[in-house]
Amino acid sequence: MATTRTDSKKKNEKKMPTQSSSAVHRRLVKDFTFTGYDIMKDVPPKPRVESEEKRKEAETTAAYRIHCSKANTYPLRRVESQFMSKVMRLRGQGLADAGTRALAVVMAKNNTVEEFDVSDNNVHLKGSKALAAMLDTNDTITDVNLSDNQLGSVGIEEVCSSLASRSKTKSVKMSNVLMCDAAFNHIANLLEVNSSIREIDLSRNTLGDTSAVALGRILGEMHEEP
């Protein structure tokens, strides 16, 4: 049987390998996207915008950690998270004198916190003096809660002396701070010279009848003022 020219041509032709669509796609991606040139290198990077509040928070946190290290105490996340809040509630955080001193240093420059609560933190005389020094400088805090700490007569005197000249102070809470009749005299002087204070809590302190009567008189006068 004779072989036709057409059949011979077909036999001599090599079969072209077929490529799957995925292989073609990979080849195209390689051919058209890899150019050796970074198309983003001519685009200037966007400047990192950091808010003033974030910057201030970072600086305050860094300063707080430094002072905690100097005082040989640990920084508390609960403290750091409230530096930029209007209310700082730190009741029962175990600050003690060392933690209170570290906190007081940075709070002296804080102009955000208005309500400051460090009640029940085992604060004694050294912590009381640190808080008093802070209140001498800070003019933003309006409400102070030092209740359930062991301030004692000298600590109370230190705090009252600082609060006396603060025109923005509205509320003072010193419940259960080892206050006796002698220490109450400092409270009485404070209330007489600072008319901005509209609320005071001296409960659970050991006050005699004379101090109780004097306190009632002073509170009555406070409520009579417009």
Contacts in CASP RR format, 6 or more apart in sequence:
PFRMAT RR
TARGET T0000
AUTHOR 0000-0000-0000
METHOD contacts of the structure
MODEL  1
MATTRTDSKKKNEKKMPTQSSSAVHRRLVKDFTFTGYDIMKDVPPKPRVE
SEEKRKEAETTAAYRIHCSKANTYPLRRVESQFMSKVMRLRGQGLADAGT
RALAVVMAKNNTVEEFDVSDNNVHLKGSKALAAMLDTNDTITDVNLSDNQ
LGSVGIEEVCSSLASRSKTKSVKMSNVLMCDAAFNHIANLLEVNSSIREI
DLSRNTLGDTSAVALGRILGEMHEEP
53 84 0 8 1.000
56 84 0 8 1.000
57 83 0 8 1.000
57 84 0 8 1.000
60 83 0 8 1.000
60 84 0 8 1.000
60 106 0 8 1.000
60 109 0 8 1.000
60 110 0 8 1.000
61 80 0 8 1.000
61 83 0 8 1.000
63 105 0 8 1.000
63 106 0 8 1.000
64 75 0 8 1.000
64 79 0 8 1.000
64 80 0 8 1.000
64 83 0 8 1.000
64 102 0 8 1.000
64 103 0 8 1.000
64 106 0 8 1.000
65 75 0 8 1.000
67 101 0 8 1.000
67 102 0 8 1.000
67 105 0 8 1.000
67 106 0 8 1.000
68 74 0 8 1.000
68 75 0 8 1.000
68 99 0 8 1.000
68 102 0 8 1.000
70 102 0 8 1.000
71 98 0 8 1.000
71 99 0 8 1.000
71 101 0 8 1.000
71 102 0 8 1.000
72 98 0 8 1.000
73 96 0 8 1.000
73 98 0 8 1.000
73 99 0 8 1.000
73 102 0 8 1.000
75 102 0 8 1.000
76 90 0 8 1.000
76 93 0 8 1.000
76 95 0 8 1.000
78 90 0 8 1.000
78 93 0 8 1.000
79 88 0 8 1.000
79 90 0 8 1.000
79 93 0 8 1.000
79 103 0 8 1.000
82 88 0 8 1.000
82 89 0 8 1.000
82 90 0 8 1.000
82 113 0 8 1.000
83 106 0 8 1.000
83 110 0 8 1.000
83 112 0 8 1.000
83 113 0 8 1.000
84 112 0 8 1.000
85 112 0 8 1.000
85 113 0 8 1.000
86 112 0 8 1.000
86 113 0 8 1.000
86 114 0 8 1.000
86 115 0 8 1.000
87 113 0 8 1.000
87 114 0 8 1.000
87 115 0 8 1.000
87 117 0 8 1.000
88 113 0 8 1.000
88 115 0 8 1.000
88 116 0 8 1.000
88 117 0 8 1.000
89 115 0 8 1.000
89 117 0 8 1.000
90 103 0 8 1.000
90 117 0 8 1.000
90 118 0 8 1.000
90 121 0 8 1.000
91 117 0 8 1.000
91 118 0 8 1.000
91 119 0 8 1.000
91 120 0 8 1.000
91 121 0 8 1.000
91 145 0 8 1.000
92 119 0 8 1.000
92 120 0 8 1.000
92 121 0 8 1.000
93 118 0 8 1.000
93 121 0 8 1.000
94 121 0 8 1.000
94 122 0 8 1.000
95 103 0 8 1.000
95 118 0 8 1.000
95 121 0 8 1.000
95 122 0 8 1.000
95 123 0 8 1.000
96 121 0 8 1.000
96 122 0 8 1.000
96 123 0 8 1.000
96 124 0 8 1.000
97 122 0 8 1.000
97 123 0 8 1.000
97 124 0 8 1.000
97 125 0 8 1.000
97 126 0 8 1.000
97 127 0 8 1.000
97 130 0 8 1.000
100 118 0 8 1.000
100 121 0 8 1.000
100 123 0 8 1.000
100 126 0 8 1.000
100 127 0 8 1.000
100 130 0 8 1.000
100 131 0 8 1.000
101 126 0 8 1.000
101 127 0 8 1.000
101 130 0 8 1.000
103 118 0 8 1.000
104 127 0 8 1.000
104 130 0 8 1.000
104 131 0 8 1.000
104 133 0 8 1.000
104 134 0 8 1.000
105 130 0 8 1.000
105 134 0 8 1.000
107 113 0 8 1.000
107 116 0 8 1.000
107 134 0 8 1.000
107 138 0 8 1.000
107 141 0 8 1.000
108 133 0 8 1.000
108 134 0 8 1.000
108 137 0 8 1.000
108 138 0 8 1.000
109 137 0 8 1.000
109 138 0 8 1.000
110 138 0 8 1.000
110 140 0 8 1.000
111 138 0 8 1.000
111 139 0 8 1.000
111 140 0 8 1.000
112 140 0 8 1.000
113 140 0 8 1.000
113 141 0 8 1.000
114 140 0 8 1.000
114 141 0 8 1.000
114 142 0 8 1.000
114 143 0 8 1.000
115 141 0 8 1.000
115 142 0 8 1.000
115 143 0 8 1.000
115 145 0 8 1.000
116 141 0 8 1.000
116 143 0 8 1.000
116 144 0 8 1.000
116 145 0 8 1.000
117 143 0 8 1.000
117 145 0 8 1.000
118 131 0 8 1.000
118 145 0 8 1.000
118 146 0 8 1.000
118 149 0 8 1.000
119 145 0 8 1.000
119 146 0 8 1.000
119 147 0 8 1.000
119 148 0 8 1.000
119 149 0 8 1.000
119 173 0 8 1.000
120 147 0 8 1.000
120 148 0 8 1.000
120 149 0 8 1.000
121 149 0 8 1.000
122 149 0 8 1.000
122 150 0 8 1.000
123 131 0 8 1.000
123 146 0 8 1.000
123 149 0 8 1.000
123 150 0 8 1.000
123 151 0 8 1.000
124 149 0 8 1.000
124 150 0 8 1.000
124 151 0 8 1.000
125 151 0 8 1.000
125 152 0 8 1.000
125 154 0 8 1.000
125 155 0 8 1.000
128 146 0 8 1.000
128 149 0 8 1.000
128 151 0 8 1.000
128 152 0 8 1.000
128 154 0 8 1.000
128 155 0 8 1.000
128 156 0 8 1.000
128 158 0 8 1.000
128 159 0 8 1.000
129 155 0 8 1.000
129 158 0 8 1.000
131 146 0 8 1.000
131 158 0 8 1.000
131 159 0 8 1.000
132 155 0 8 1.000
132 158 0 8 1.000
132 159 0 8 1.000
132 161 0 8 1.000
132 162 0 8 1.000
133 162 0 8 1.000
135 141 0 8 1.000
135 144 0 8 1.000
135 159 0 8 1.000
135 162 0 8 1.000
135 163 0 8 1.000
135 166 0 8 1.000
136 162 0 8 1.000
139 166 0 8 1.000
139 168 0 8 1.000
140 168 0 8 1.000
141 168 0 8 1.000
141 169 0 8 1.000
142 168 0 8 1.000
142 169 0 8 1.000
142 170 0 8 1.000
142 171 0 8 1.000
143 169 0 8 1.000
143 170 0 8 1.000
143 171 0 8 1.000
143 172 0 8 1.000
143 173 0 8 1.000
144 163 0 8 1.000
144 169 0 8 1.000
144 171 0 8 1.000
144 172 0 8 1.000
144 173 0 8 1.000
145 171 0 8 1.000
145 173 0 8 1.000
146 159 0 8 1.000
146 173 0 8 1.000
146 174 0 8 1.000
146 177 0 8 1.000
147 173 0 8 1.000
147 174 0 8 1.000
147 175 0 8 1.000
147 176 0 8 1.000
147 177 0 8 1.000
147 201 0 8 1.000
148 175 0 8 1.000
148 176 0 8 1.000
148 177 0 8 1.000
149 177 0 8 1.000
150 177 0 8 1.000
150 178 0 8 1.000
151 159 0 8 1.000
151 174 0 8 1.000
151 177 0 8 1.000
151 178 0 8 1.000
151 179 0 8 1.000
152 177 0 8 1.000
152 178 0 8 1.000
152 179 0 8 1.000
152 183 0 8 1.000
153 178 0 8 1.000
153 179 0 8 1.000
153 180 0 8 1.000
153 182 0 8 1.000
153 183 0 8 1.000
153 186 0 8 1.000
156 174 0 8 1.000
156 177 0 8 1.000
156 179 0 8 1.000
156 183 0 8 1.000
156 186 0 8 1.000
156 187 0 8 1.000
157 183 0 8 1.000
157 186 0 8 1.000
159 174 0 8 1.000
160 186 0 8 1.000
160 187 0 8 1.000
160 189 0 8 1.000
160 190 0 8 1.000
161 186 0 8 1.000
163 169 0 8 1.000
163 172 0 8 1.000
163 190 0 8 1.000
163 194 0 8 1.000
163 197 0 8 1.000
164 189 0 8 1.000
164 190 0 8 1.000
164 193 0 8 1.000
164 194 0 8 1.000
165 194 0 8 1.000
166 194 0 8 1.000
166 196 0 8 1.000
167 194 0 8 1.000
167 196 0 8 1.000
168 196 0 8 1.000
169 194 0 8 1.000
169 196 0 8 1.000
169 197 0 8 1.000
170 196 0 8 1.000
170 197 0 8 1.000
170 198 0 8 1.000
170 199 0 8 1.000
171 197 0 8 1.000
171 198 0 8 1.000
171 199 0 8 1.000
171 200 0 8 1.000
172 190 0 8 1.000
172 197 0 8 1.000
172 199 0 8 1.000
172 200 0 8 1.000
172 201 0 8 1.000
173 199 0 8 1.000
173 200 0 8 1.000
173 201 0 8 1.000
174 187 0 8 1.000
174 200 0 8 1.000
174 201 0 8 1.000
174 202 0 8 1.000
174 205 0 8 1.000
175 201 0 8 1.000
175 202 0 8 1.000
175 203 0 8 1.000
175 204 0 8 1.000
175 205 0 8 1.000
176 203 0 8 1.000
176 204 0 8 1.000
176 205 0 8 1.000
177 205 0 8 1.000
178 205 0 8 1.000
178 206 0 8 1.000
179 187 0 8 1.000
179 202 0 8 1.000
179 205 0 8 1.000
179 206 0 8 1.000
179 207 0 8 1.000
180 205 0 8 1.000
180 206 0 8 1.000
180 207 0 8 1.000
181 206 0 8 1.000
181 207 0 8 1.000
181 208 0 8 1.000
181 210 0 8 1.000
181 211 0 8 1.000
184 202 0 8 1.000
184 205 0 8 1.000
184 207 0 8 1.000
184 211 0 8 1.000
184 214 0 8 1.000
184 215 0 8 1.000
187 200 0 8 1.000
187 202 0 8 1.000
187 215 0 8 1.000
188 214 0 8 1.000
188 215 0 8 1.000
188 218 0 8 1.000
190 197 0 8 1.000
191 197 0 8 1.000
191 200 0 8 1.000
191 218 0 8 1.000
191 222 0 8 1.000
192 218 0 8 1.000
195 225 0 8 1.000
197 222 0 8 1.000
198 222 0 8 1.000
200 219 0 8 1.000
202 215 0 8 1.000
207 215 0 8 1.000
END
